[in-house]
Amino acid sequence: MYVCICNRVTENDIKRAIGDGACSMSCLAERLAVSTCCGQCYNTANACLEALVDADFSNGIGAATV
């Protein structure tokens, strides 16, 4: 699913970025340029980030990077 149409960022792109250590919207903006144009995707991107980071943390996967 596309999260950021302006920069063609998908949920999978966000998932990969989190796997590579991104743990905040500023990290995602720097790595993927998500929410850097019109800003309409900010809430969706942030919800996706929080859900994926919370899931990784709960499973012990990314706990050291959070």
Chimera marker file (.cmm) of the C-alpha trace (Angstrom):
<marker_set name="trace">
<marker id="1" x="0.000" y="0.000" z="0.000" r="1" g="1" b="0" radius="0.5"/>
<marker id="2" x="1.256" y="3.473" z="-0.839" r="1" g="1" b="0" radius="0.5"/>
<marker id="3" x="1.624" y="5.691" z="2.204" r="1" g="1" b="0" radius="0.5"/>
<marker id="4" x="3.215" y="8.724" z="0.523" r="1" g="1" b="0" radius="0.5"/>
<marker id="5" x="2.031" y="9.289" z="-3.033" r="1" g="1" b="0" radius="0.5"/>
<marker id="6" x="4.283" y="12.325" z="-3.605" r="1" g="1" b="0" radius="0.5"/>
<marker id="7" x="7.455" y="10.314" z="-3.011" r="1" g="1" b="0" radius="0.5"/>
<marker id="8" x="6.120" y="6.851" z="-3.892" r="1" g="1" b="0" radius="0.5"/>
<marker id="9" x="6.759" y="5.448" z="-0.408" r="1" g="1" b="0" radius="0.5"/>
<marker id="10" x="5.020" y="2.190" z="0.429" r="1" g="1" b="0" radius="0.5"/>
<marker id="11" x="4.311" y="0.467" z="3.708" r="1" g="1" b="0" radius="0.5"/>
<marker id="12" x="6.999" y="-2.060" z="2.736" r="1" g="1" b="0" radius="0.5"/>
<marker id="13" x="9.512" y="0.783" z="2.276" r="1" g="1" b="0" radius="0.5"/>
<marker id="14" x="8.724" y="1.956" z="5.802" r="1" g="1" b="0" radius="0.5"/>
<marker id="15" x="9.033" y="-1.595" z="7.120" r="1" g="1" b="0" radius="0.5"/>
<marker id="16" x="12.482" y="-1.941" z="5.505" r="1" g="1" b="0" radius="0.5"/>
<marker id="17" x="13.609" y="1.427" z="6.884" r="1" g="1" b="0" radius="0.5"/>
<marker id="18" x="12.550" y="0.384" z="10.381" r="1" g="1" b="0" radius="0.5"/>
<marker id="19" x="14.460" y="-2.857" z="9.932" r="1" g="1" b="0" radius="0.5"/>
<marker id="20" x="17.486" y="-0.740" z="9.010" r="1" g="1" b="0" radius="0.5"/>
<marker id="21" x="17.156" y="1.267" z="12.220" r="1" g="1" b="0" radius="0.5"/>
<marker id="22" x="14.668" y="4.079" z="11.544" r="1" g="1" b="0" radius="0.5"/>
<marker id="23" x="12.603" y="4.659" z="14.682" r="1" g="1" b="0" radius="0.5"/>
<marker id="24" x="11.063" y="8.108" z="14.223" r="1" g="1" b="0" radius="0.5"/>
<marker id="25" x="9.297" y="10.216" z="11.620" r="1" g="1" b="0" radius="0.5"/>
<marker id="26" x="12.399" y="12.360" z="11.225" r="1" g="1" b="0" radius="0.5"/>
<marker id="27" x="14.403" y="9.219" z="10.373" r="1" g="1" b="0" radius="0.5"/>
<marker id="28" x="11.768" y="8.201" z="7.835" r="1" g="1" b="0" radius="0.5"/>
<marker id="29" x="11.734" y="11.687" z="6.333" r="1" g="1" b="0" radius="0.5"/>
<marker id="30" x="15.512" y="11.630" z="6.014" r="1" g="1" b="0" radius="0.5"/>
<marker id="31" x="15.686" y="8.120" z="4.543" r="1" g="1" b="0" radius="0.5"/>
<marker id="32" x="12.550" y="8.020" z="2.415" r="1" g="1" b="0" radius="0.5"/>
<marker id="33" x="11.413" y="11.656" z="2.088" r="1" g="1" b="0" radius="0.5"/>
<marker id="34" x="8.034" y="10.594" z="3.478" r="1" g="1" b="0" radius="0.5"/>
<marker id="35" x="5.864" y="13.553" z="4.504" r="1" g="1" b="0" radius="0.5"/>
<marker id="36" x="8.258" y="16.118" z="3.053" r="1" g="1" b="0" radius="0.5"/>
<marker id="37" x="6.041" y="17.470" z="0.257" r="1" g="1" b="0" radius="0.5"/>
<marker id="38" x="2.358" y="18.064" z="0.909" r="1" g="1" b="0" radius="0.5"/>
<marker id="39" x="2.280" y="16.452" z="4.368" r="1" g="1" b="0" radius="0.5"/>
<marker id="40" x="-1.018" y="14.619" z="3.798" r="1" g="1" b="0" radius="0.5"/>
<marker id="41" x="0.639" y="11.266" z="4.552" r="1" g="1" b="0" radius="0.5"/>
<marker id="42" x="2.096" y="12.243" z="7.937" r="1" g="1" b="0" radius="0.5"/>
<marker id="43" x="-0.627" y="10.663" z="10.081" r="1" g="1" b="0" radius="0.5"/>
<marker id="44" x="-0.711" y="7.451" z="8.047" r="1" g="1" b="0" radius="0.5"/>
<marker id="45" x="3.081" y="7.173" z="7.965" r="1" g="1" b="0" radius="0.5"/>
<marker id="46" x="3.317" y="7.852" z="11.696" r="1" g="1" b="0" radius="0.5"/>
<marker id="47" x="0.620" y="5.257" z="12.496" r="1" g="1" b="0" radius="0.5"/>
<marker id="48" x="2.457" y="2.733" z="10.322" r="1" g="1" b="0" radius="0.5"/>
<marker id="49" x="5.754" y="3.559" z="12.046" r="1" g="1" b="0" radius="0.5"/>
<marker id="50" x="4.270" y="3.241" z="15.533" r="1" g="1" b="0" radius="0.5"/>
<marker id="51" x="2.523" y="-0.045" z="14.729" r="1" g="1" b="0" radius="0.5"/>
<marker id="52" x="5.641" y="-1.597" z="13.217" r="1" g="1" b="0" radius="0.5"/>
<marker id="53" x="8.006" y="-0.365" z="15.939" r="1" g="1" b="0" radius="0.5"/>
<marker id="54" x="5.579" y="-1.513" z="18.654" r="1" g="1" b="0" radius="0.5"/>
<marker id="55" x="5.244" y="-4.930" z="16.982" r="1" g="1" b="0" radius="0.5"/>
<marker id="56" x="9.019" y="-5.297" z="16.659" r="1" g="1" b="0" radius="0.5"/>
<marker id="57" x="9.538" y="-4.187" z="20.249" r="1" g="1" b="0" radius="0.5"/>
<marker id="58" x="6.893" y="-6.577" z="21.541" r="1" g="1" b="0" radius="0.5"/>
<marker id="59" x="8.527" y="-9.426" z="19.634" r="1" g="1" b="0" radius="0.5"/>
<marker id="60" x="12.006" y="-8.439" z="20.797" r="1" g="1" b="0" radius="0.5"/>
<marker id="61" x="13.141" y="-7.810" z="17.225" r="1" g="1" b="0" radius="0.5"/>
<marker id="62" x="14.120" y="-4.156" z="17.197" r="1" g="1" b="0" radius="0.5"/>
<marker id="63" x="14.250" y="-3.564" z="20.923" r="1" g="1" b="0" radius="0.5"/>
<marker id="64" x="17.915" y="-2.556" z="20.893" r="1" g="1" b="0" radius="0.5"/>
<marker id="65" x="17.321" y="0.134" z="18.234" r="1" g="1" b="0" radius="0.5"/>
<marker id="66" x="14.226" y="1.715" z="19.785" r="1" g="1" b="0" radius="0.5"/>
<link id1="1" id2="2" r="1" g="1" b="0" radius="0.2"/>
<link id1="2" id2="3" r="1" g="1" b="0" radius="0.2"/>
<link id1="3" id2="4" r="1" g="1" b="0" radius="0.2"/>
<link id1="4" id2="5" r="1" g="1" b="0" radius="0.2"/>
<link id1="5" id2="6" r="1" g="1" b="0" radius="0.2"/>
<link id1="6" id2="7" r="1" g="1" b="0" radius="0.2"/>
<link id1="7" id2="8" r="1" g="1" b="0" radius="0.2"/>
<link id1="8" id2="9" r="1" g="1" b="0" radius="0.2"/>
<link id1="9" id2="10" r="1" g="1" b="0" radius="0.2"/>
<link id1="10" id2="11" r="1" g="1" b="0" radius="0.2"/>
<link id1="11" id2="12" r="1" g="1" b="0" radius="0.2"/>
<link id1="12" id2="13" r="1" g="1" b="0" radius="0.2"/>
<link id1="13" id2="14" r="1" g="1" b="0" radius="0.2"/>
<link id1="14" id2="15" r="1" g="1" b="0" radius="0.2"/>
<link id1="15" id2="16" r="1" g="1" b="0" radius="0.2"/>
<link id1="16" id2="17" r="1" g="1" b="0" radius="0.2"/>
<link id1="17" id2="18" r="1" g="1" b="0" radius="0.2"/>
<link id1="18" id2="19" r="1" g="1" b="0" radius="0.2"/>
<link id1="19" id2="20" r="1" g="1" b="0" radius="0.2"/>
<link id1="20" id2="21" r="1" g="1" b="0" radius="0.2"/>
<link id1="21" id2="22" r="1" g="1" b="0" radius="0.2"/>
<link id1="22" id2="23" r="1" g="1" b="0" radius="0.2"/>
<link id1="23" id2="24" r="1" g="1" b="0" radius="0.2"/>
<link id1="24" id2="25" r="1" g="1" b="0" radius="0.2"/>
<link id1="25" id2="26" r="1" g="1" b="0" radius="0.2"/>
<link id1="26" id2="27" r="1" g="1" b="0" radius="0.2"/>
<link id1="27" id2="28" r="1" g="1" b="0" radius="0.2"/>
<link id1="28" id2="29" r="1" g="1" b="0" radius="0.2"/>
<link id1="29" id2="30" r="1" g="1" b="0" radius="0.2"/>
<link id1="30" id2="31" r="1" g="1" b="0" radius="0.2"/>
<link id1="31" id2="32" r="1" g="1" b="0" radius="0.2"/>
<link id1="32" id2="33" r="1" g="1" b="0" radius="0.2"/>
<link id1="33" id2="34" r="1" g="1" b="0" radius="0.2"/>
<link id1="34" id2="35" r="1" g="1" b="0" radius="0.2"/>
<link id1="35" id2="36" r="1" g="1" b="0" radius="0.2"/>
<link id1="36" id2="37" r="1" g="1" b="0" radius="0.2"/>
<link id1="37" id2="38" r="1" g="1" b="0" radius="0.2"/>
<link id1="38" id2="39" r="1" g="1" b="0" radius="0.2"/>
<link id1="39" id2="40" r="1" g="1" b="0" radius="0.2"/>
<link id1="40" id2="41" r="1" g="1" b="0" radius="0.2"/>
<link id1="41" id2="42" r="1" g="1" b="0" radius="0.2"/>
<link id1="42" id2="43" r="1" g="1" b="0" radius="0.2"/>
<link id1="43" id2="44" r="1" g="1" b="0" radius="0.2"/>
<link id1="44" id2="45" r="1" g="1" b="0" radius="0.2"/>
<link id1="45" id2="46" r="1" g="1" b="0" radius="0.2"/>
<link id1="46" id2="47" r="1" g="1" b="0" radius="0.2"/>
<link id1="47" id2="48" r="1" g="1" b="0" radius="0.2"/>
<link id1="48" id2="49" r="1" g="1" b="0" radius="0.2"/>
<link id1="49" id2="50" r="1" g="1" b="0" radius="0.2"/>
<link id1="50" id2="51" r="1" g="1" b="0" radius="0.2"/>
<link id1="51" id2="52" r="1" g="1" b="0" radius="0.2"/>
<link id1="52" id2="53" r="1" g="1" b="0" radius="0.2"/>
<link id1="53" id2="54" r="1" g="1" b="0" radius="0.2"/>
<link id1="54" id2="55" r="1" g="1" b="0" radius="0.2"/>
<link id1="55" id2="56" r="1" g="1" b="0" radius="0.2"/>
<link id1="56" id2="57" r="1" g="1" b="0" radius="0.2"/>
<link id1="57" id2="58" r="1" g="1" b="0" radius="0.2"/>
<link id1="58" id2="59" r="1" g="1" b="0" radius="0.2"/>
<link id1="59" id2="60" r="1" g="1" b="0" radius="0.2"/>
<link id1="60" id2="61" r="1" g="1" b="0" radius="0.2"/>
<link id1="61" id2="62" r="1" g="1" b="0" radius="0.2"/>
<link id1="62" id2="63" r="1" g="1" b="0" radius="0.2"/>
<link id1="63" id2="64" r="1" g="1" b="0" radius="0.2"/>
<link id1="64" id2="65" r="1" g="1" b="0" radius="0.2"/>
<link id1="65" id2="66" r="1" g="1" b="0" radius="0.2"/>
</marker_set>
